[in-house]
Amino acid sequence: MKFDTLQQGITFYENYARISGFDTRLYSTKKRKSNGKISLKYCVCNKEGFRETPRIHVECKKKRLITRMGCKARLTLQLNNDQDNYVIFLFHEGHTHALTTPNSTHHTKQSRNLTLAHKKYIMDNSRANIRATKSYRLMKDHVGGYQNMAASVIDFKIFHRDIRKHIRGKDTQM
């Protein structure tokens, strides 16, 4: 397959991953040509590789889960110098882990996002002293269940934390 831009190739693989039931991440870039274009880009499964030691998050000192399982699934995009577009250079389909089922694809990281309506709902509830978890449960009841939510409770908590961090110290001025 050929793509006019690198972003089109990346978007194609992300859409393929969403349908297939896994998440992706961008891996290293090989070289840049003299014209500033990337010559080789890797898109890999988010469970690619291994992490030697569990990282401890700096802010809260919690151990993070080890999510890397050595998965070999990847797509490599290469710059075609003759036609100034990108082609699929390498595609490896096999995974070393179970993929998500169609009923649970809404839980994958790439499928989750906070819409403007979610953000406004969290902010309105925050003004009424309703915390993020309670807001998430109320929103779940409004939309008809967890499967219809486009975000997770963690997304709600992170956005609520960011709002409080932004407001801290400026409460009276606002």
PyMOL commands that set and color helices and strands:
alter all, ss='L'
color gray80, all
select helices_A, chain A and resi 6-20+102-107+109-111+116-127+132-143+146-148+153-167
alter helices_A, ss='H'
color red, helices_A
select strands_A, chain A and resi 2-3+24-29+40-45+74-80+85-92
alter strands_A, ss='S'
color yellow, strands_A
deselect
rebuild
show_as cartoon
